[in-house]
């Protein structure tokens, strides 16, 4: 056994020493990478193949029918469906419903959002406070529900003594807001139901997650209707992306559905800037996204916030 062991040592000592050159190492790494890439492709191609089959000309109509049924069910709450050119076309696919003019939709805002702020509120409060310091006193809150921003923000920032905070809302929600204000220390808070009548004469416009639910409410379009334009514009929770503008529909709960715009980011911003405004800041709102079943190229992975001033 000892002789055999010694012979093995002599054989190992006599084996030539192989120098690993850079070229050899690169070749070895390419071979290993290729084997790993093949394995990854085999793993990832399976779901891709399934998607291609489901979205193919044979299965897609059936899949879209199922998606539509789910969208109109309770399971479809907060979901999106369909790709349309206009609000009229989108509404033609929806059952008759009051959309946002439904008092039941105010419950979350009354119980939660008037008493709490969220991460996406901080940029708005930051610039709002500076606008107040700069002398702004008149706020137009487009789609501000029952006054959620007024109630929540005044806990954290100092409001002007001569503040006027007007919320524009649908009749059912505005009615609840007026009732709440009558029982709270909210003398600065008022409500309107006709947006065009109150556009002019404000220092600040705020709209958080509402503009895209209005048919003809691109900021530039609204500004062009103003005799006296605001100096500050704070927009939050807006679906902006790099593709073409389109309209879709959303399940907003309690048996209600509504059309919604999705805007091209560059066009959205440039239209406002063309009216003499400067985009001072923009931020992401990761708590909001838009997944459009069957149209991945039109999805919005994260919503946006914007602050314009002039």
C-alpha positions in Angstrom: 0.0 0.0 0.0 2.8 2.3 0.9 4.5 1.7 -2.5 1.3 2.4 -4.3 0.8 5.7 -2.3 4.4 6.8 -3.1 3.9 6.0 -6.8 0.7 8.2 -6.8 2.7 11.1 -5.4 5.4 10.7 -8.0 2.8 10.7 -10.7 1.1 13.8 -9.4 4.5 15.6 -9.2 5.2 14.7 -12.8 1.8 16.1 -14.1 2.5 19.3 -16.0 1.4 22.5 -14.3 -1.3 24.3 -16.3 -1.2 28.0 -16.3 -4.7 29.6 -16.5 -4.3 32.4 -19.1 -6.8 35.3 -19.4 -8.1 33.8 -22.7 -8.6 30.4 -21.1 -10.5 32.0 -18.2 -12.7 34.0 -20.5 -13.5 30.8 -22.6 -14.4 28.9 -19.4 -16.6 31.8 -18.1 -18.4 32.0 -21.5 -19.1 28.3 -21.4 -20.4 28.5 -17.8 -22.5 31.6 -18.7 -23.9 29.9 -21.7 -25.0 26.9 -19.7 -26.6 29.2 -17.1 -28.3 31.3 -19.9 -29.7 28.2 -21.5 -31.1 27.1 -18.1 -32.6 30.5 -17.4 -34.1 30.6 -20.9 -35.7 27.2 -20.4 -37.1 28.4 -17.1 -38.4 31.8 -18.3 -39.7 30.7 -21.7 -42.5 28.6 -20.2 -44.6 31.5 -18.8 -43.8 33.5 -21.9 -45.2 30.7 -24.1 -48.3 30.5 -22.0 -48.9 34.2 -22.3 -48.4 34.0 -26.1 -51.0 31.3 -26.3 -53.5 33.1 -24.1 -53.0 36.4 -25.9 -53.1 34.7 -29.3 -56.0 35.2 -31.8 -57.8 32.0 -30.7 -57.7 32.3 -26.9 -57.7 36.1 -26.4 -61.4 36.8 -27.0 -62.2 34.2 -24.3 -59.6 35.6 -22.0 -60.9 39.2 -22.5 -64.5 38.0 -21.8 -63.3 36.5 -18.5 -61.4 39.7 -17.7 -64.5 41.8 -18.4 -66.7 39.7 -16.1 -64.2 39.8 -13.3 -63.9 43.6 -13.8 -67.6 44.1 -13.2 -67.6 41.9 -10.1 -66.6 42.7 -6.5 -63.3 41.0 -7.2 -62.6 43.7 -9.8 -62.5 46.6 -7.3 -59.8 49.1 -8.1 -59.1 47.3 -11.3 -58.9 48.7 -14.9 -60.3 47.4 -18.1 -60.4 48.4 -21.8 -58.6 50.7 -24.1 -60.7 53.6 -25.6 -60.3 56.8 -27.5 -62.8 58.9 -25.5 -64.9 59.1 -22.3 -68.0 58.6 -24.5 -66.7 55.4 -26.0 -65.6 54.1 -22.5 -69.0 55.0 -21.0 -70.8 53.1 -23.7 -69.3 49.9 -22.3 -70.3 50.6 -18.7 -73.7 49.8 -17.0 -75.7 52.9 -15.9 -74.3 54.1 -12.6 -73.7 57.3 -10.7 -69.9 57.0 -11.1 -68.4 59.2 -8.3 -71.7 60.9 -7.4 -72.4 58.3 -4.8 -72.5 59.1 -1.1 -71.3 55.6 -0.1 -67.9 56.3 -1.7 -67.2 59.0 0.9 -66.9 56.6 3.8 -63.2 56.0 3.6 -62.5 59.7 3.2 -64.6 60.7 6.2 -63.3 57.9 8.5 -59.6 57.8 7.4 -58.3 60.4 5.1 -59.4 63.4 7.0 -57.4 62.2 9.9 -54.3 60.8 8.4 -51.6 61.7 5.9 -49.7 59.3 3.7 -46.2 59.3 2.2 -47.4 60.9 -1.1 -48.8 63.9 0.9 -45.5 65.2 2.1 -44.3 66.8 -1.2 -47.7 68.5 -1.5 -47.5 69.8 2.1 -43.9 71.0 1.6 -44.8 73.2 -1.4 -48.2 74.2 0.0 -46.6 75.6 3.2 -44.1 77.6 1.1 -46.8 79.0 -1.1 -48.6 80.1 2.1 -45.4 81.8 3.3 -45.2 83.5 -0.1 -48.6 85.1 0.5 -51.0 82.6 -1.1 -54.4 82.4 0.6 -56.9 81.1 -1.9 -56.9 77.4 -2.6 -59.0 75.6 -5.2 -59.0 71.8 -4.4 -60.3 70.0 -7.5 -61.8 66.6 -6.5 -60.9 67.1 -2.8 -63.7 64.9 -1.5 -65.1 66.1 1.8 -62.1 68.3 2.4 -59.6 65.6 3.2 -56.5 67.8 2.4 -57.8 70.7 4.4 -58.5 68.6 7.5 -55.4 66.4 7.3 -52.9 69.1 6.4 -53.9 71.6 9.0 -52.6 69.2 11.6 -49.1 69.7 10.3 -48.8 73.1 8.6 -49.8 76.6 9.6 -52.7 77.8 7.5 -53.2 81.6 6.8 -55.7 83.4 9.0 -57.5 84.7 5.9 -57.5 81.3 4.1 -60.2 80.4 1.6 -60.2 76.7 0.7 -62.8 75.7 -1.9 -63.4 72.1 -2.8 -65.0 71.2 -6.2 -66.9 67.9 -6.0 -69.9 66.0 -7.3 -73.2 66.9 -5.5 -73.4 63.8 -3.3 -69.9 64.2 -1.9 -70.1 68.0 -1.6 -73.3 67.6 0.5 -71.5 65.4 3.0 -68.6 67.9 3.0 -70.8 70.8 3.8 -72.5 68.9 6.6 -69.1 68.0 8.1 -67.8 71.5 7.9 -70.9 72.8 9.7 -69.9 70.7 12.8 -66.2 71.3 12.7 -63.9 74.3 13.0 -63.8 74.7 9.2 -64.9 78.3 8.5 -62.3 78.5 5.7 -63.7 75.5 3.9 -66.4 75.7 1.2 -67.7 73.6 -1.6 -68.7 74.0 -5.2 -70.1 71.7 -7.8 -69.4 73.5 -11.0 -65.6 73.6 -11.8 -65.8 76.2 -14.6 -67.5 78.7 -12.3 -64.6 78.8 -9.7 -61.5 78.3 -11.8 -60.4 82.0 -11.8 -59.1 84.1 -8.9 -57.2 81.4 -7.0 -53.6 81.4 -5.8 -53.2 77.6 -5.6 -54.7 74.7 -7.5 -54.5 71.3 -5.8 -55.7 68.1 -7.3 -54.8 64.7 -6.0 -55.9 61.7 -8.0 -58.9 63.5 -9.6 -58.0 65.3 -12.8 -57.8 62.1 -14.9 -61.4 61.3 -13.9 -62.7 64.5 -15.5 -63.6 64.4 -19.2 -62.1 67.7 -20.4 -59.8 68.5 -17.6 -56.2 68.6 -18.9 -54.5 71.3 -16.7 -53.6 73.3 -19.8 -57.3 73.3 -21.0 -58.4 74.4 -17.6 -55.8 77.2 -17.4 -56.9 78.5 -20.8 -60.3 79.1 -19.3 -59.0 81.3 -16.5 -59.0 85.0 -16.6 -56.7 85.0 -13.6 -54.5 82.0 -13.4 -53.1 80.5 -10.2 -49.4 81.0 -9.3 -49.0 77.5 -7.9 -50.3 74.2 -9.2 -49.9 71.0 -7.2 -51.0 67.8 -8.8 -50.7 64.4 -7.2 -51.4 60.7 -7.9 -51.7 61.2 -11.7 -51.2 58.3 -14.2 -48.4 59.6 -16.4 -46.3 57.4 -18.6 -44.2 57.5 -21.8 -46.8 56.1 -24.2 -49.8 57.6 -26.1 -52.7 59.2 -24.3 -55.7 56.8 -23.9 -58.9 56.3 -21.9 -59.7 53.2 -19.8 -62.3 52.3 -17.2 -61.9 51.7 -13.5 -64.0 49.8 -10.9 -64.4 52.4 -8.1 -66.4 50.1 -5.8 -70.0 49.9 -4.5 -71.2 49.0 -8.0 -69.8 52.1 -9.6 -67.5 52.4 -12.6 -65.9 55.4 -14.3 -63.8 56.4 -17.3 -60.2 57.6 -16.7 -57.5 59.3 -18.7 -54.0 58.1 -18.9 -51.6 60.9 -20.0 -48.4 61.0 -21.9 -46.0 62.6 -19.4 -44.0 64.8 -21.8 -47.2 66.3 -23.5 -48.9 66.7 -20.1 -45.9 68.8 -18.7 -45.1 70.7 -21.9 -48.7 71.9 -22.3 -48.5 73.6 -18.9 -45.0 74.9 -19.4 -46.2 76.5 -22.7 -48.5 78.7 -20.6 -45.6 80.3 -18.7 -45.2 77.8 -15.8 -42.1 76.0 -14.6 -42.0 72.5 -13.3 -40.3 72.9 -10.0 -40.5 69.4 -8.8 -41.9 66.0 -9.6 -42.1 62.8 -7.5 -43.2 59.2 -7.8 -46.3 57.8 -6.0 -45.4 54.1 -5.7 -48.7 53.4 -3.8 -50.6 53.9 -7.1 -50.1 52.0 -10.3 -52.3 51.0 -13.3 -52.2 47.4 -14.7 -54.3 47.1 -17.8 -55.0 43.5 -18.5 -54.2 42.5 -22.1 -52.2 45.7 -22.8 -48.9 45.5 -21.0 -47.4 48.3 -23.1 -50.1 50.7 -21.7 -49.5 49.9 -18.0 -48.4 52.6 -15.6 -46.0 51.1 -13.0 -46.0 54.2 -10.7 -48.1 57.3 -10.6 -46.7 60.8 -10.4 -46.8 64.1 -8.5 -45.9 67.5 -10.0 -45.5 71.1 -8.8 -45.7 74.0 -11.2 -45.2 77.6 -10.5 -45.0 80.9 -12.4 
